Amino acid sequence: MSTDNCIYGVDISEKITPIQVRDAMVRCFSLAQEDFKKYVKENTDIAPKKIERFFVDFLIEKAFIDVGGDFNNPTKENFLQVVILLQEHATRAFRDSSIIKKHTEEIKQLIDKLE
């Protein structure tokens, strides 16, 4: 698997399953959270323990529930709805819009590859 064809551990040159996109979404949000924690640590006096209040798995699973989807059996439509919810969450959480846009575009590439 070439890293040039890989987005969050998913080889985009191969057929992609809904579970792969779901897991990539979790990895993407985890990495974005790490970027956010690093930003907060470097730019504020907030204690690292308080930054930990955000749990990626819970947030994404809840997003699937909120759109009426199934985290363990996601559909393309569920993903499109979840991406919107996660964008809204990231915006409310004061994430940098360029980071939100970058991650959204990457996940949508994966979703677009679903059959």
N, C-alpha and C positions, 0 to 999 in steps of 0.2 A: 504494500500500500504506500503510494507516494504521498508525502506530506503536502505537495503542491495541490493534490486533488482531495485534500482532507479538510473537513470543517468539523471541529469539535469531535474528532475521532471517527467521523463518518466519511468513507471514501465516496466522493460524489461521481466518480466514474463508474460506479457499480449501481445496481438496483438498490433503492433505499426503502427500508420498512418503516412503518409508523413508530415502532419501538425505538429504532435508531434515532429518529428525529426527536422523540420524547427525551431520550437519554442525552442527546446533543443539547437540547434546550436546558436541561439540568446543568450540564457542564458549562454552557455559555453563561447562565445566570450565576453559577458559582464563581466563575472567573470575573464576571462583572462585579460581584460582591467583593471579591478580593481587591479589585481595582479601587472600589469605593472605600473599603477599609484602609487601604494604603493612603488614599487621598485624605481621608479624615484624620488619620494619624499624623500626616505631614502638615496639615493645614488647620487643625483645631486642637483644643485641649481636652477633647472627649476621651474618657477612659476606654481602652480596648474592650473591656468586658461589656460595656454598654453597646458597642458596635455589634457584638455577637447576637443581639436580639432578633436579628433577621435570619430566618431559616429557609433556604432556597427550596428544598424538597417540599416542605409544607406549603410554601407560597404557590409553587407550580401545581401541586396536587389540588389545592383549593381552587385555583383558576379553572382547572378542568371541571370541577364540581360546579363552579359558578356558571359555566357555559352549558351545563347539562351534558358534559362529556364524561368519558371513562378514561382515567389516567392509564389503566392497564390495557385498554383497547381503543386507542385514540383514532379519530378519523381526520382526514385533511381539513374538513370544515372546523372540527374542534381546534386544531392547531391554529388556524387563521383567527378564530375567536380568542384563543388563549394569548396569542401574540399581542392582540389589541389590549387585552387586560394587563398584560405584563408591561407593555409600553406605558399605559396609564399609571401603573404602580411606580415604575421607574421615574416617571415625570413627577409624580407626587412626592417621591422620596428625594427629590432634588438632584437627580443624576444629570450629568452633563449630556446635553442633547446630541452631541456628536457621538458619544459612546452608545446612547440608545439607538441612534440611527444605524450605526455600524453593526451592532449585534442583531437588530431587527432584520436588516438586509441579509445577514449571513443565515439566520434561521429560515427566512423566507426562501432562500435558495434551496435549502433542504426540503421544505414543504413543497415547493414547485416541482421537485423531482419525484414526489410520491405519485403513484398511479391510482 
